[in-house]
Amino acid sequence: MTTSWVVVANRVGARFFEHRGPGKPLVLRESVDHPQGRFQDRDVGTDRPGRSGESGSTSRHAMEPHETAHEHDAHVFAKDLARRLSKARAEHAFGRLVLVAEPHFLGYLERELDKPTDALVTDRVHKDLANVADRDVGSHLGGVLPIG
């Protein structure tokens, strides 16, 4: 029987659940907090944007960052989660992976997964279940896992 992992994540944290087969409940394996995900850009990026002068001109303008500090934090957290999943996959902790996250963060996480780990992703659920109690997560996964 293949062990499945369900990762419920957003910018402020993640929960790793294990599912051992039809009719079995989800069991929480680990919770990972990422409190930086709660900060707003104004709280994270304390510096003002850099300034750039145009060649041959005396005018200067502010440079826009490629991504906000908030987005950068989300990328860093997604990379950390992807590393944890890669390590668990290499240790044969699961044979199937279900990712549950709001669409924007799910995109970050998917981009960070290595190919062998991504190959084990059987389902992607575009929902933010961060505030759903552990015991109720399974009820939001109808059609994805046969949970008891």
N, C-alpha and C positions, 0 to 999 in steps of 0.2 A: 504494500500500500504506500502510495506517495504522500509524503508530508507536504502540505501547502503552507506558505506564509502569506499573510495578509498584512500589508503595510498601509496604515491610515496616517496620512501626513498632511501638514500644511506648513506655513512659514514659521509657526511658533512651536512646533513639536511633531513628534511621530510616535506611533505605537506599533509594535511588531506583535502580531498574533500568529499562533500556530493552529493548524487544523489537521487532524489526523484521519479524516475519512468521513464518509456519509453517516449522518446522524450524530456525529460528534460535535461538541461545542467548540467555539473559538476559545483559545487559551492565551492570555496575555503573557508574552515572553519578556518584553522590555518596553519601557517608555523612555523617550529621549526629549528633553526640554530644550528649546531654543528661544530663550526670552528676547533675544535681539530682534526677532521677527515681529515683536509688538511695537518696536520703536517706529516713529514716523521719520521721513527723510530729514526733516528739520532737526530731529534729535540725533540722528546718526551722522549726517554730513555737517560738521561744524564749520568748515571752511566755505567761503564763497567761491563760485566758479573762477577758474583762472582767467586771465585777460590775454588777449592776442592782438597784436598790431599788424595791420596789413602792410606789406612791402610797398615802399614808395608813398606811404600815406601816414598822416599823423593820427588817423582815427583808430580807436581801440574799441573792442567789444568783448563781452563775456563769452567764454567758451562753454558750451553745453556739455555736460557729462554724457558719455555714451550710455550709461545706465545709472539709475539713481542708486543711492546708498542702500535703500531698502531692497531693491532688486539684487544688488550685489550680495547682500546678506542672505537672501533667499537662494542664490546660486551656490554660495559657500555651504549652506546647510544641505542643499540637495546633493552636492558633491560628497559631503560627509556621510549622508544616508546611503549613497551609491557605493561608497567604500565599505561600509558595514555589510551591505547586501552581498557584495562581491566576496568578501571574506567568508560570510556564512555559506554562500554557494560553494566555495572552494572546500569548505569543511563538510559538505554534503548535508547541511542542516535542513535543506528543503529541496524538493524536486519540481515545485510549482510555485509561482509567485503571482499574487494579485496586488495591484497598486490602486489605492483609493486616495484621491486628492482633488482639490478644486482644480479646474483645467489649467490655469496659469502655472501653478506650482507643479502639477503633474508633468507639464512640458519641461520644466527645469530638470526634474528628476529623470525623466526619460532620456534627456540629452546626456546625462552624466553616467548612465549605466554602461558597463562594458558589454561587449557582444555576447559572451557566454551567459551573463546574468540576464540580459534582455531576452535571450532565447527562451528563458524559463517563465517569462511573463505570459500568463494565459489570459488575463483579463485586466482591463483598465476601467475603473469606475470614476466618473467625473463628478464627485460629490465631496463637499467638505464635511466630514463627520467628526471634526475635532471636538465638538461639544457633545457628542453622543456618548452615553455611558458605555463602558466596555461590554457589559452584558447585552446591550442593544445593537451593537455594530452588526452582528450576524443578520438581524432582521432587515438590514439595508442591502444585503448582498444576494437577494433572491435571484435565482437563475445563474449565479456565479459559483456558489459552493453549496452542497447539500448539508446544511448545518442543522443540528438537532437542538 
